Amino acid sequence: MSRPGFLVSAWPWRSVAYLLTGAVTGCVALVGIVTAAAVGGLLAIVLVGVPLLVLTALAGIPLARLERLRLRLVDLEPALGRHAAPSATGLRPWLTTRLRAPATWRELGYALLFAVLLWPVDALAITVALLFPLSMVASPLLMATVGDGMETKVLKQWTITTWPMAFGVAALGLVLLALCAYVLGVVAGARAELTRLLIAPRDADLGAELVELTRSRARLVDAFEAERRRIERDLHDGAQQRLVALTMTLGLARLDASPGPLADQLATAHDQAGRALAELRELIHGIHPKVLADYGLEAAVADAADRSPVPVEVTLELPERLSQSVEAAAYFVVCEALANIAKHSGAGRAEVSGGHRDGRLFLAVRDDGRGGADAAAGSGLTGLADRVSVLDGRLSLSSPAGGPTLLSVEFPCDPCEPTDRCA
């Protein structure tokens, strides 16, 4: 409305259309709610178990849907309904879901407010903002037709007896009509904002999008872990077995070959195959170690500590297995933290501790190194934080210059039954 071209744009007409259709829709809504209440009361008398409140509550749903469509006249941002999908098909699950949803009762409240108060406001705004200016603009026409060129009355209140007065009133009516266009825009905007606040709040849209984003992120994590396990299984059962067979074949050929250039080449090939096998086993172990899948996080952390070049003391106590995604993320954090300690800290010893309590997994990795860990220095801390945040976990780091360094993480997770790994 602050733009210079508002009066010559479509927005004044859209405001008029919104308020005019609101007045008509409000009348229909009032009749519909009264009818629904009457039918519901009759059914409550005739049929036991059919309450009056059911039909009255559901009356707000179609009206809210229509109102969300009418909002597009003055609000270009889509207004979406946020009704939860029924858990099963059929009328009873649908009714149960609708009656338990807070959105249904918000829509009923809006329907009652609309039918009793809002549509008269729409009608009054249209009448005052259009009837007065248009009656003044039509003064010359009324004087020429109804008054036979002699005199006429504007709104049956003011008598016009001369043509200059008639054209002056018409010019004043045009000015008033332009001002009323802004008034109608303000009223329509306020009505639209109230409607959106009651039946399609923007915060609810953001909240639903956030919930869906969280769920999709969890699905991506689960899919990623499943793919990691599939790759590990394919490498373990496929490429690794073929490399083992190749190594054995080269070893047998090396034993049977006579001393000479061929035996030397076989020995070289045998050594290279052995190194490739060792690298493949290390790669498989880094993707998703079998000890983690078979024995859980506690055993996997102990295995990672045994392979660390820095002596690591492990005091991790977990009474039960955790979900696969949490175990994989926690193992990744511990391995990355131990790798950082070995590469950057200059520590003489490290410690991994933690446990599960109050529905959360707690892990702490300490070292007696030089400290000064910085996420911007390429130490992998940013990746750790991203990996933890995906599962709604928290990561904190204390690493003053001169040490020691303490990395703490926690994940929300409940223990799983042995037959259900929370996959």
ABEGO torsion letter per residue (X at the ends): XABAAAAABAAAAAAAAAAAAAAAAAAAAAAAAAAAAAAAAAAAAABBGBBAAAAAAAAAAAAAAAAAAAAAAABABBBBBABBBBABBEAAAAAAAAAABAAAAAAAAAAAAAAAAAAAAAAAAAAAAAAAAAAAAAAAAAAAAAAGGABBBBGGABBBABAAAAAAAAAAAAAAAAAAAAAAAAAAAAAAAAAAAAABBAAAAAAAAAAAAAAAAAAAAAAAAAAAAAAAAAAAABAAAAAAAAAAAAAAAAAABBBEAAAAAAAAAAAAAAAAAAAAAAAAAAABBAAAAAAEAAAAAAAAAAABABBBBBBBBBABBBBAAAAAAAAAAAAAAAAAAAAAAGBABBBBBEEBBGGBBBBBBBBABAEGBBAAAGAGAAAAAAAAAAAGBBBBBBBBBGOBBBBBBBBBBBBBBAABAGX
